[in-house]
Amino acid sequence: MKVMIRKIGETYSAYIAKKDLEEAVVEMEKPGLWGGWVRLANGWVFEMPEMAADTRLPLTVEARKRPE
């Protein structure tokens, strides 16, 4: 699923265009967002791709949604 990630201050948010949904990232497996899972405020969990820690945002990535 295509997910746009952006950062406002110290908070990350994810926008899923297919669902017209924007939610805050509330939990991350790894510091720095990339290469692990992230949990959104609505409870959805996505597997994020491996990327460099200094990747510029906003950025649209292909992320796999894990079963809840």
CHARMM-style PDB file with segment names, atoms N, HN, CA, C and O in Angstrom:
ATOM      1  N   MET     1       0.850  -1.167   0.000  1.00  0.00      PROA
ATOM      2  CA  MET     1       0.000   0.000   0.000  1.00  0.00      PROA
ATOM      3  C   MET     1       0.901   1.237   0.000  1.00  0.00      PROA
ATOM      4  O   MET     1       1.908   1.272   0.707  1.00  0.00      PROA
ATOM      5  N   LYS     2       0.550   2.220  -0.769  1.00  0.00      PROA
ATOM      6  HN  LYS     2      -0.268   2.191  -1.343  1.00  0.00      PROA
ATOM      7  CA  LYS     2       1.338   3.449  -0.809  1.00  0.00      PROA
ATOM      8  C   LYS     2       0.993   4.318   0.408  1.00  0.00      PROA
ATOM      9  O   LYS     2      -0.170   4.606   0.688  1.00  0.00      PROA
ATOM     10  N   VAL     3       2.050   4.718   1.112  1.00  0.00      PROA
ATOM     11  HN  VAL     3       2.995   4.483   0.884  1.00  0.00      PROA
ATOM     12  CA  VAL     3       1.901   5.512   2.328  1.00  0.00      PROA
ATOM     13  C   VAL     3       2.827   6.715   2.226  1.00  0.00      PROA
ATOM     14  O   VAL     3       4.024   6.561   1.984  1.00  0.00      PROA
ATOM     15  N   MET     4       2.277   7.917   2.410  1.00  0.00      PROA
ATOM     16  HN  MET     4       1.304   8.042   2.606  1.00  0.00      PROA
ATOM     17  CA  MET     4       3.103   9.115   2.420  1.00  0.00      PROA
ATOM     18  C   MET     4       3.452   9.427   3.875  1.00  0.00      PROA
ATOM     19  O   MET     4       2.571   9.555   4.726  1.00  0.00      PROA
ATOM     20  N   ILE     5       4.742   9.545   4.141  1.00  0.00      PROA
ATOM     21  HN  ILE     5       5.457   9.440   3.450  1.00  0.00      PROA
ATOM     22  CA  ILE     5       5.228   9.848   5.479  1.00  0.00      PROA
ATOM     23  C   ILE     5       5.708  11.293   5.489  1.00  0.00      PROA
ATOM     24  O   ILE     5       6.412  11.733   4.580  1.00  0.00      PROA
ATOM     25  N   ARG     6       5.322  12.014   6.515  1.00  0.00      PROA
ATOM     26  HN  ARG     6       4.749  11.656   7.253  1.00  0.00      PROA
ATOM     27  CA  ARG     6       5.841  13.371   6.704  1.00  0.00      PROA
ATOM     28  C   ARG     6       6.125  13.585   8.173  1.00  0.00      PROA
ATOM     29  O   ARG     6       5.647  12.848   9.035  1.00  0.00      PROA
ATOM     30  N   LYS     7       6.913  14.608   8.439  1.00  0.00      PROA
ATOM     31  HN  LYS     7       7.302  15.206   7.739  1.00  0.00      PROA
ATOM     32  CA  LYS     7       7.302  14.904   9.818  1.00  0.00      PROA
ATOM     33  C   LYS     7       7.002  16.360  10.102  1.00  0.00      PROA
ATOM     34  O   LYS     7       7.405  17.252   9.357  1.00  0.00      PROA
ATOM     35  N   ILE     8       6.281  16.587  11.202  1.00  0.00      PROA
ATOM     36  HN  ILE     8       5.953  15.862  11.807  1.00  0.00      PROA
ATOM     37  CA  ILE     8       5.973  17.942  11.651  1.00  0.00      PROA
ATOM     38  C   ILE     8       6.539  18.063  13.053  1.00  0.00      PROA
ATOM     39  O   ILE     8       6.046  17.430  13.987  1.00  0.00      PROA
ATOM     40  N   GLY     9       7.568  18.872  13.198  1.00  0.00      PROA
ATOM     41  HN  GLY     9       7.969  19.386  12.439  1.00  0.00      PROA
ATOM     42  CA  GLY     9       8.255  18.958  14.483  1.00  0.00      PROA
ATOM     43  C   GLY     9       8.936  17.635  14.773  1.00  0.00      PROA
ATOM     44  O   GLY     9       9.783  17.191  13.997  1.00  0.00      PROA
ATOM     45  N   GLU    10       8.584  17.004  15.867  1.00  0.00      PROA
ATOM     46  HN  GLU    10       7.896  17.364  16.498  1.00  0.00      PROA
ATOM     47  CA  GLU    10       9.142  15.691  16.217  1.00  0.00      PROA
ATOM     48  C   GLU    10       8.154  14.560  15.971  1.00  0.00      PROA
ATOM     49  O   GLU    10       8.426  13.411  16.322  1.00  0.00      PROA
ATOM     50  N   THR    11       7.004  14.874  15.369  1.00  0.00      PROA
ATOM     51  HN  THR    11       6.783  15.807  15.084  1.00  0.00      PROA
ATOM     52  CA  THR    11       5.946  13.892  15.163  1.00  0.00      PROA
ATOM     53  C   THR    11       5.871  13.470  13.704  1.00  0.00      PROA
ATOM     54  O   THR    11       5.882  14.308  12.802  1.00  0.00      PROA
ATOM     55  N   TYR    12       5.795  12.157  13.480  1.00  0.00      PROA
ATOM     56  HN  TYR    12       5.786  11.476  14.212  1.00  0.00      PROA
ATOM     57  CA  TYR    12       5.589  11.620  12.131  1.00  0.00      PROA
ATOM     58  C   TYR    12       4.106  11.401  11.915  1.00  0.00      PROA
ATOM     59  O   TYR    12       3.370  11.095  12.853  1.00  0.00      PROA
ATOM     60  N   SER    13       3.662  11.562  10.654  1.00  0.00      PROA
ATOM     61  HN  SER    13       4.259  11.811   9.892  1.00  0.00      PROA
ATOM     62  CA  SER    13       2.295  11.207  10.304  1.00  0.00      PROA
ATOM     63  C   SER    13       2.325  10.432   8.995  1.00  0.00      PROA
ATOM     64  O   SER    13       3.253  10.558   8.198  1.00  0.00      PROA
ATOM     65  N   ALA    14       1.293   9.632   8.795  1.00  0.00      PROA
ATOM     66  HN  ALA    14       0.538   9.529   9.443  1.00  0.00      PROA
ATOM     67  CA  ALA    14       1.177   8.810   7.596  1.00  0.00      PROA
ATOM     68  C   ALA    14      -0.147   9.129   6.921  1.00  0.00      PROA
ATOM     69  O   ALA    14      -1.186   9.228   7.573  1.00  0.00      PROA
ATOM     70  N   TYR    15      -0.093   9.287   5.601  1.00  0.00      PROA
ATOM     71  HN  TYR    15       0.751   9.206   5.071  1.00  0.00      PROA
ATOM     72  CA  TYR    15      -1.297   9.537   4.812  1.00  0.00      PROA
ATOM     73  C   TYR    15      -1.459   8.391   3.830  1.00  0.00      PROA
ATOM     74  O   TYR    15      -0.537   8.090   3.071  1.00  0.00      PROA
ATOM     75  N   ILE    16      -2.609   7.754   3.835  1.00  0.00      PROA
ATOM     76  HN  ILE    16      -3.358   7.998   4.451  1.00  0.00      PROA
ATOM     77  CA  ILE    16      -2.927   6.666   2.920  1.00  0.00      PROA
ATOM     78  C   ILE    16      -3.985   7.190   1.969  1.00  0.00      PROA
ATOM     79  O   ILE    16      -5.157   7.299   2.328  1.00  0.00      PROA
ATOM     80  N   ALA    17      -3.563   7.515   0.748  1.00  0.00      PROA
ATOM     81  HN  ALA    17      -2.610   7.427   0.456  1.00  0.00      PROA
ATOM     82  CA  ALA    17      -4.458   8.143  -0.223  1.00  0.00      PROA
ATOM     83  C   ALA    17      -5.624   7.233  -0.590  1.00  0.00      PROA
ATOM     84  O   ALA    17      -6.751   7.702  -0.746  1.00  0.00      PROA
ATOM     85  N   LYS    18      -5.363   5.944  -0.727  1.00  0.00      PROA
ATOM     86  HN  LYS    18      -4.447   5.563  -0.600  1.00  0.00      PROA
ATOM     87  CA  LYS    18      -6.402   4.996  -1.118  1.00  0.00      PROA
ATOM     88  C   LYS    18      -7.576   5.000  -0.132  1.00  0.00      PROA
ATOM     89  O   LYS    18      -8.715   4.736  -0.518  1.00  0.00      PROA
ATOM     90  N   LYS    19      -7.297   5.297   1.125  1.00  0.00      PROA
ATOM     91  HN  LYS    19      -6.371   5.511   1.438  1.00  0.00      PROA
ATOM     92  CA  LYS    19      -8.333   5.348   2.154  1.00  0.00      PROA
ATOM     93  C   LYS    19      -8.681   6.777   2.568  1.00  0.00      PROA
ATOM     94  O   LYS    19      -9.560   6.981   3.404  1.00  0.00      PROA
ATOM     95  N   ASP    20      -7.990   7.777   1.982  1.00  0.00      PROA
ATOM     96  HN  ASP    20      -7.276   7.611   1.302  1.00  0.00      PROA
ATOM     97  CA  ASP    20      -8.127   9.182   2.355  1.00  0.00      PROA
ATOM     98  C   ASP    20      -8.046   9.321   3.878  1.00  0.00      PROA
ATOM     99  O   ASP    20      -8.935   9.877   4.522  1.00  0.00      PROA
ATOM    100  N   LEU    21      -6.944   8.794   4.429  1.00  0.00      PROA
ATOM    101  HN  LEU    21      -6.222   8.342   3.906  1.00  0.00      PROA
ATOM    102  CA  LEU    21      -6.761   8.714   5.867  1.00  0.00      PROA
ATOM    103  C   LEU    21      -5.400   9.265   6.249  1.00  0.00      PROA
ATOM    104  O   LEU    21      -4.389   8.892   5.654  1.00  0.00      PROA
ATOM    105  N   GLU    22      -5.363  10.147   7.236  1.00  0.00      PROA
ATOM    106  HN  GLU    22      -6.184  10.450   7.720  1.00  0.00      PROA
ATOM    107  CA  GLU    22      -4.106  10.629   7.791  1.00  0.00      PROA
ATOM    108  C   GLU    22      -4.126  10.382   9.292  1.00  0.00      PROA
ATOM    109  O   GLU    22      -5.058  10.784   9.989  1.00  0.00      PROA
ATOM    110  N   GLU    23      -3.082   9.714   9.780  1.00  0.00      PROA
ATOM    111  HN  GLU    23      -2.325   9.388   9.214  1.00  0.00      PROA
ATOM    112  CA  GLU    23      -2.976   9.364  11.193  1.00  0.00      PROA
ATOM    113  C   GLU    23      -1.564   9.619  11.685  1.00  0.00      PROA
ATOM    114  O   GLU    23      -0.605   9.543  10.918  1.00  0.00      PROA
ATOM    115  N   ALA    24      -1.445   9.919  12.957  1.00  0.00      PROA
ATOM    116  HN  ALA    24      -2.224   9.980  13.581  1.00  0.00      PROA
ATOM    117  CA  ALA    24      -0.139  10.094  13.584  1.00  0.00      PROA
ATOM    118  C   ALA    24       0.507   8.735  13.807  1.00  0.00      PROA
ATOM    119  O   ALA    24      -0.174   7.744  14.072  1.00  0.00      PROA
ATOM    120  N   VAL    25       1.829   8.702  13.694  1.00  0.00      PROA
ATOM    121  HN  VAL    25       2.382   9.507  13.478  1.00  0.00      PROA
ATOM    122  CA  VAL    25       2.591   7.503  14.051  1.00  0.00      PROA
ATOM    123  C   VAL    25       2.772   7.561  15.562  1.00  0.00      PROA
ATOM    124  O   VAL    25       3.371   8.503  16.081  1.00  0.00      PROA
ATOM    125  N   VAL    26       2.255   6.551  16.273  1.00  0.00      PROA
ATOM    126  HN  VAL    26       1.769   5.786  15.851  1.00  0.00      PROA
ATOM    127  CA  VAL    26       2.285   6.578  17.736  1.00  0.00      PROA
ATOM    128  C   VAL    26       3.329   5.632  18.327  1.00  0.00      PROA
ATOM    129  O   VAL    26       3.684   5.754  19.500  1.00  0.00      PROA
ATOM    130  N   GLU    27       3.821   4.689  17.521  1.00  0.00      PROA
ATOM    131  HN  GLU    27       3.532   4.590  16.569  1.00  0.00      PROA
ATOM    132  CA  GLU    27       4.816   3.740  18.027  1.00  0.00      PROA
ATOM    133  C   GLU    27       5.656   3.248  16.862  1.00  0.00      PROA
ATOM    134  O   GLU    27       5.142   3.031  15.765  1.00  0.00      PROA
ATOM    135  N   MET    28       6.969   3.068  17.104  1.00  0.00      PROA
ATOM    136  HN  MET    28       7.387   3.244  17.995  1.00  0.00      PROA
ATOM    137  CA  MET    28       7.890   2.582  16.085  1.00  0.00      PROA
ATOM    138  C   MET    28       8.744   1.470  16.670  1.00  0.00      PROA
ATOM    139  O   MET    28       9.157   1.530  17.828  1.00  0.00      PROA
ATOM    140  N   GLU    29       9.003   0.452  15.854  1.00  0.00      PROA
ATOM    141  HN  GLU    29       8.667   0.402  14.914  1.00  0.00      PROA
ATOM    142  CA  GLU    29       9.876  -0.638  16.288  1.00  0.00      PROA
ATOM    143  C   GLU    29      11.310  -0.139  16.449  1.00  0.00      PROA
ATOM    144  O   GLU    29      11.992  -0.490  17.412  1.00  0.00      PROA
ATOM    145  N   LYS    30      11.762   0.682  15.498  1.00  0.00      PROA
ATOM    146  HN  LYS    30      11.208   0.967  14.715  1.00  0.00      PROA
ATOM    147  CA  LYS    30      13.137   1.182  15.508  1.00  0.00      PROA
ATOM    148  C   LYS    30      13.125   2.702  15.534  1.00  0.00      PROA
ATOM    149  O   LYS    30      12.261   3.324  14.915  1.00  0.00      PROA
ATOM    150  N   PRO    31      14.072   3.308  16.242  1.00  0.00      PROA
ATOM    151  CA  PRO    31      14.167   4.769  16.168  1.00  0.00      PROA
ATOM    152  C   PRO    31      14.557   5.165  14.748  1.00  0.00      PROA
ATOM    153  O   PRO    31      15.423   4.534  14.142  1.00  0.00      PROA
ATOM    154  N   GLY    32      13.939   6.177  14.229  1.00  0.00      PROA
ATOM    155  HN  GLY    32      13.235   6.690  14.721  1.00  0.00      PROA
ATOM    156  CA  GLY    32      14.264   6.611  12.881  1.00  0.00      PROA
ATOM    157  C   GLY    32      13.303   6.091  11.830  1.00  0.00      PROA
ATOM    158  O   GLY    32      13.479   6.399  10.651  1.00  0.00      PROA
ATOM    159  N   LEU    33      12.294   5.316  12.202  1.00  0.00      PROA
ATOM    160  HN  LEU    33      12.151   5.066  13.159  1.00  0.00      PROA
ATOM    161  CA  LEU    33      11.187   4.957  11.328  1.00  0.00      PROA
ATOM    162  C   LEU    33      11.447   3.826  10.334  1.00  0.00      PROA
ATOM    163  O   LEU    33      10.562   2.995  10.129  1.00  0.00      PROA
ATOM    164  N   TRP    34      12.601   3.762   9.722  1.00  0.00      PROA
ATOM    165  HN  TRP    34      13.319   4.437   9.889  1.00  0.00      PROA
ATOM    166  CA  TRP    34      12.818   2.858   8.587  1.00  0.00      PROA
ATOM    167  C   TRP    34      13.276   1.468   9.011  1.00  0.00      PROA
ATOM    168  O   TRP    34      14.043   1.311   9.961  1.00  0.00      PROA
ATOM    169  N   GLY    35      12.788   0.458   8.281  1.00  0.00      PROA
ATOM    170  HN  GLY    35      12.165   0.586   7.509  1.00  0.00      PROA
ATOM    171  CA  GLY    35      13.252  -0.902   8.449  1.00  0.00      PROA
ATOM    172  C   GLY    35      12.536  -1.723   9.505  1.00  0.00      PROA
ATOM    173  O   GLY    35      12.955  -2.846   9.784  1.00  0.00      PROA
ATOM    174  N   GLY    36      11.503  -1.217  10.086  1.00  0.00      PROA
ATOM    175  HN  GLY    36      11.163  -0.304   9.859  1.00  0.00      PROA
ATOM    176  CA  GLY    36      10.742  -1.956  11.094  1.00  0.00      PROA
ATOM    177  C   GLY    36       9.269  -1.647  10.922  1.00  0.00      PROA
ATOM    178  O   GLY    36       8.845  -1.179   9.865  1.00  0.00      PROA
ATOM    179  N   TRP    37       8.495  -1.905  11.948  1.00  0.00      PROA
ATOM    180  HN  TRP    37       8.839  -2.285  12.806  1.00  0.00      PROA
ATOM    181  CA  TRP    37       7.064  -1.607  11.867  1.00  0.00      PROA
ATOM    182  C   TRP    37       6.760  -0.273  12.550  1.00  0.00      PROA
ATOM    183  O   TRP    37       7.496   0.190  13.421  1.00  0.00      PROA
ATOM    184  N   VAL    38       5.650   0.321  12.123  1.00  0.00      PROA
ATOM    185  HN  VAL    38       5.052  -0.056  11.416  1.00  0.00      PROA
ATOM    186  CA  VAL    38       5.123   1.526  12.772  1.00  0.00      PROA
ATOM    187  C   VAL    38       3.649   1.298  13.052  1.00  0.00      PROA
ATOM    188  O   VAL    38       2.953   0.650  12.270  1.00  0.00      PROA
ATOM    189  N   ARG    39       3.177   1.830  14.165  1.00  0.00      PROA
ATOM    190  HN  ARG    39       3.742   2.356  14.801  1.00  0.00      PROA
ATOM    191  CA  ARG    39       1.757   1.743  14.532  1.00  0.00      PROA
ATOM    192  C   ARG    39       1.158   3.138  14.417  1.00  0.00      PROA
ATOM    193  O   ARG    39       1.713   4.112  14.924  1.00  0.00      PROA
ATOM    194  N   LEU    40       0.009   3.217  13.738  1.00  0.00      PROA
ATOM    195  HN  LEU    40      -0.442   2.426  13.326  1.00  0.00      PROA
ATOM    196  CA  LEU    40      -0.697   4.486  13.593  1.00  0.00      PROA
ATOM    197  C   LEU    40      -1.700   4.646  14.728  1.00  0.00      PROA
ATOM    198  O   LEU    40      -2.016   3.683  15.426  1.00  0.00      PROA
ATOM    199  N   ALA    41      -2.195   5.855  14.907  1.00  0.00      PROA
ATOM    200  HN  ALA    41      -1.938   6.638  14.340  1.00  0.00      PROA
ATOM    201  CA  ALA    41      -3.143   6.154  15.986  1.00  0.00      PROA
ATOM    202  C   ALA    41      -4.421   5.322  15.885  1.00  0.00      PROA
ATOM    203  O   ALA    41      -5.062   5.062  16.903  1.00  0.00      PROA
ATOM    204  N   ASN    42      -4.800   4.902  14.684  1.00  0.00      PROA
ATOM    205  HN  ASN    42      -4.278   5.113  13.857  1.00  0.00      PROA
ATOM    206  CA  ASN    42      -6.015   4.097  14.525  1.00  0.00      PROA
ATOM    207  C   ASN    42      -5.758   2.604  14.750  1.00  0.00      PROA
ATOM    208  O   ASN    42      -6.682   1.799  14.632  1.00  0.00      PROA
ATOM    209  N   GLY    43      -4.513   2.221  15.075  1.00  0.00      PROA
ATOM    210  HN  GLY    43      -3.763   2.875  15.171  1.00  0.00      PROA
ATOM    211  CA  GLY    43      -4.187   0.831  15.360  1.00  0.00      PROA
ATOM    212  C   GLY    43      -3.565   0.060  14.213  1.00  0.00      PROA
ATOM    213  O   GLY    43      -3.062  -1.044  14.420  1.00  0.00      PROA
ATOM    214  N   TRP    44      -3.585   0.611  13.007  1.00  0.00      PROA
ATOM    215  HN  TRP    44      -3.994   1.508  12.839  1.00  0.00      PROA
ATOM    216  CA  TRP    44      -2.976  -0.078  11.875  1.00  0.00      PROA
ATOM    217  C   TRP    44      -1.471  -0.159  12.072  1.00  0.00      PROA
ATOM    218  O   TRP    44      -0.855   0.752  12.625  1.00  0.00      PROA
ATOM    219  N   VAL    45      -0.879  -1.272  11.609  1.00  0.00      PROA
ATOM    220  HN  VAL    45      -1.379  -2.012  11.159  1.00  0.00      PROA
ATOM    221  CA  VAL    45       0.567  -1.479  11.703  1.00  0.00      PROA
ATOM    222  C   VAL    45       1.097  -1.718  10.296  1.00  0.00      PROA
ATOM    223  O   VAL    45       0.557  -2.532   9.546  1.00  0.00      PROA
ATOM    224  N   PHE    46       2.170  -0.993   9.944  1.00  0.00      PROA
ATOM    225  HN  PHE    46       2.608  -0.332  10.553  1.00  0.00      PROA
ATOM    226  CA  PHE    46       2.795  -1.115   8.633  1.00  0.00      PROA
ATOM    227  C   PHE    46       4.249  -1.502   8.773  1.00  0.00      PROA
ATOM    228  O   PHE    46       4.942  -1.024   9.671  1.00  0.00      PROA
ATOM    229  N   GLU    47       4.723  -2.381   7.876  1.00  0.00      PROA
ATOM    230  HN  GLU    47       4.160  -2.770   7.146  1.00  0.00      PROA
ATOM    231  CA  GLU    47       6.136  -2.716   7.754  1.00  0.00      PROA
ATOM    232  C   GLU    47       6.756  -1.674   6.833  1.00  0.00      PROA
ATOM    233  O   GLU    47       6.352  -1.545   5.677  1.00  0.00      PROA
ATOM    234  N   MET    48       7.730  -0.935   7.337  1.00  0.00      PROA
ATOM    235  HN  MET    48       8.058  -1.040   8.276  1.00  0.00      PROA
ATOM    236  CA  MET    48       8.360   0.126   6.565  1.00  0.00      PROA
ATOM    237  C   MET    48       9.597  -0.404   5.844  1.00  0.00      PROA
ATOM    238  O   MET    48      10.277  -1.289   6.363  1.00  0.00      PROA
ATOM    239  N   PRO    49       9.899   0.121   4.659  1.00  0.00      PROA
ATOM    240  CA  PRO    49      11.084  -0.331   3.929  1.00  0.00      PROA
ATOM    241  C   PRO    49      12.376   0.193   4.574  1.00  0.00      PROA
ATOM    242  O   PRO    49      12.360   1.170   5.324  1.00  0.00      PROA
ATOM    243  N   GLU    50      13.479  -0.473   4.268  1.00  0.00      PROA
ATOM    244  HN  GLU    50      13.492  -1.266   3.659  1.00  0.00      PROA
ATOM    245  CA  GLU    50      14.796  -0.005   4.716  1.00  0.00      PROA
ATOM    246  C   GLU    50      15.165   1.235   3.907  1.00  0.00      PROA
ATOM    247  O   GLU    50      15.097   1.227   2.678  1.00  0.00      PROA
ATOM    248  N   MET    51      15.552   2.291   4.599  1.00  0.00      PROA
ATOM    249  HN  MET    51      15.607   2.297   5.597  1.00  0.00      PROA
ATOM    250  CA  MET    51      16.000   3.518   3.946  1.00  0.00      PROA
ATOM    251  C   MET    51      17.025   4.180   4.852  1.00  0.00      PROA
ATOM    252  O   MET    51      17.133   3.845   6.032  1.00  0.00      PROA
ATOM    253  N   ALA    52      17.767   5.111   4.300  1.00  0.00      PROA
ATOM    254  HN  ALA    52      17.679   5.383   3.342  1.00  0.00      PROA
ATOM    255  CA  ALA    52      18.759   5.843   5.094  1.00  0.00      PROA
ATOM    256  C   ALA    52      18.052   6.692   6.150  1.00  0.00      PROA
ATOM    257  O   ALA    52      16.956   7.202   5.918  1.00  0.00      PROA
ATOM    258  N   ALA    53      18.683   6.836   7.298  1.00  0.00      PROA
ATOM    259  HN  ALA    53      19.573   6.421   7.487  1.00  0.00      PROA
ATOM    260  CA  ALA    53      18.104   7.604   8.401  1.00  0.00      PROA
ATOM    261  C   ALA    53      17.871   9.067   8.025  1.00  0.00      PROA
ATOM    262  O   ALA    53      16.970   9.709   8.566  1.00  0.00      PROA
ATOM    263  N   ASP    54      18.674   9.593   7.105  1.00  0.00      PROA
ATOM    264  HN  ASP    54      19.405   9.071   6.666  1.00  0.00      PROA
ATOM    265  CA  ASP    54      18.550  11.008   6.725  1.00  0.00      PROA
ATOM    266  C   ASP    54      17.697  11.207   5.464  1.00  0.00      PROA
ATOM    267  O   ASP    54      17.831  12.227   4.787  1.00  0.00      PROA
ATOM    268  N   THR    55      16.830  10.254   5.146  1.00  0.00      PROA
ATOM    269  HN  THR    55      16.720   9.426   5.697  1.00  0.00      PROA
ATOM    270  CA  THR    55      15.939  10.371   3.991  1.00  0.00      PROA
ATOM    271  C   THR    55      15.035  11.585   4.170  1.00  0.00      PROA
ATOM    272  O   THR    55      14.441  11.786   5.229  1.00  0.00      PROA
ATOM    273  N   ARG    56      14.945  12.390   3.114  1.00  0.00      PROA
ATOM    274  HN  ARG    56      15.428  12.226   2.254  1.00  0.00      PROA
ATOM    275  CA  ARG    56      14.147  13.625   3.188  1.00  0.00      PROA
ATOM    276  C   ARG    56      12.663  13.310   3.111  1.00  0.00      PROA
ATOM    277  O   ARG    56      12.233  12.452   2.339  1.00  0.00      PROA
ATOM    278  N   LEU    57      11.900  14.007   3.911  1.00  0.00      PROA
ATOM    279  HN  LEU    57      12.249  14.704   4.537  1.00  0.00      PROA
ATOM    280  CA  LEU    57      10.449  13.841   3.960  1.00  0.00      PROA
ATOM    281  C   LEU    57       9.784  15.131   3.512  1.00  0.00      PROA
ATOM    282  O   LEU    57      10.401  16.186   3.661  1.00  0.00      PROA
ATOM    283  N   PRO    58       8.584  15.124   2.980  1.00  0.00      PROA
ATOM    284  CA  PRO    58       7.665  14.006   2.837  1.00  0.00      PROA
ATOM    285  C   PRO    58       8.107  13.056   1.712  1.00  0.00      PROA
ATOM    286  O   PRO    58       8.782  13.456   0.764  1.00  0.00      PROA
ATOM    287  N   LEU    59       7.704  11.793   1.851  1.00  0.00      PROA
ATOM    288  HN  LEU    59       7.156  11.467   2.621  1.00  0.00      PROA
ATOM    289  CA  LEU    59       8.086  10.750   0.923  1.00  0.00      PROA
ATOM    290  C   LEU    59       6.984   9.701   0.872  1.00  0.00      PROA
ATOM    291  O   LEU    59       6.433   9.318   1.905  1.00  0.00      PROA
ATOM    292  N   THR    60       6.665   9.235  -0.340  1.00  0.00      PROA
ATOM    293  HN  THR    60       7.112   9.546  -1.178  1.00  0.00      PROA
ATOM    294  CA  THR    60       5.699   8.158  -0.500  1.00  0.00      PROA
ATOM    295  C   THR    60       6.459   6.853  -0.672  1.00  0.00      PROA
ATOM    296  O   THR    60       7.354   6.751  -1.511  1.00  0.00      PROA
ATOM    297  N   VAL    61       6.100   5.860   0.125  1.00  0.00      PROA
ATOM    298  HN  VAL    61       5.373   5.943   0.807  1.00  0.00      PROA
ATOM    299  CA  VAL    61       6.762   4.559   0.084  1.00  0.00      PROA
ATOM    300  C   VAL    61       5.711   3.458  -0.070  1.00  0.00      PROA
ATOM    301  O   VAL    61       4.522   3.674   0.166  1.00  0.00      PROA
ATOM    302  N   GLU    62       6.171   2.292  -0.466  1.00  0.00      PROA
ATOM    303  HN  GLU    62       7.137   2.116  -0.658  1.00  0.00      PROA
ATOM    304  CA  GLU    62       5.313   1.109  -0.513  1.00  0.00      PROA
ATOM    305  C   GLU    62       5.521   0.380   0.812  1.00  0.00      PROA
ATOM    306  O   GLU    62       6.609  -0.127   1.084  1.00  0.00      PROA
ATOM    307  N   ALA    63       4.486   0.333   1.623  1.00  0.00      PROA
ATOM    308  HN  ALA    63       3.603   0.745   1.402  1.00  0.00      PROA
ATOM    309  CA  ALA    63       4.555  -0.302   2.944  1.00  0.00      PROA
ATOM    310  C   ALA    63       3.497  -1.397   3.017  1.00  0.00      PROA
ATOM    311  O   ALA    63       2.394  -1.249   2.490  1.00  0.00      PROA
ATOM    312  N   ARG    64       3.844  -2.486   3.670  1.00  0.00      PROA
ATOM    313  HN  ARG    64       4.740  -2.606   4.099  1.00  0.00      PROA
ATOM    314  CA  ARG    64       2.927  -3.613   3.802  1.00  0.00      PROA
ATOM    315  C   ARG    64       2.162  -3.504   5.106  1.00  0.00      PROA
ATOM    316  O   ARG    64       2.755  -3.351   6.174  1.00  0.00      PROA
ATOM    317  N   LYS    65       0.842  -3.584   5.015  1.00  0.00      PROA
ATOM    318  HN  LYS    65       0.360  -3.709   4.147  1.00  0.00      PROA
ATOM    319  CA  LYS    65       0.005  -3.531   6.212  1.00  0.00      PROA
ATOM    320  C   LYS    65      -0.023  -4.911   6.850  1.00  0.00      PROA
ATOM    321  O   LYS    65      -0.296  -5.910   6.185  1.00  0.00      PROA
ATOM    322  N   ARG    66       0.263  -4.956   8.152  1.00  0.00      PROA
ATOM    323  HN  ARG    66       0.485  -4.144   8.693  1.00  0.00      PROA
ATOM    324  CA  ARG    66       0.222  -6.212   8.902  1.00  0.00      PROA
ATOM    325  C   ARG    66      -1.181  -6.442   9.429  1.00  0.00      PROA
ATOM    326  O   ARG    66      -1.913  -5.489   9.697  1.00  0.00      PROA
ATOM    327  N   PRO    67      -1.560  -7.713   9.580  1.00  0.00      PROA
ATOM    328  CA  PRO    67      -2.878  -7.992  10.172  1.00  0.00      PROA
ATOM    329  C   PRO    67      -2.946  -7.453  11.591  1.00  0.00      PROA
ATOM    330  O   PRO    67      -1.949  -7.459  12.312  1.00  0.00      PROA
ATOM    331  N   GLU    68      -4.095  -6.999  11.980  1.00  0.00      PROA
ATOM    332  HN  GLU    68      -4.906  -6.994  11.394  1.00  0.00      PROA
ATOM    333  CA  GLU    68      -4.253  -6.394  13.309  1.00  0.00      PROA
ATOM    334  C   GLU    68      -4.476  -7.430  14.372  1.00  0.00      PROA
ATOM    335  OT1 GLU    68      -4.627  -7.088  15.545  1.00  0.00      PROA
TER     336      GLU     68
END
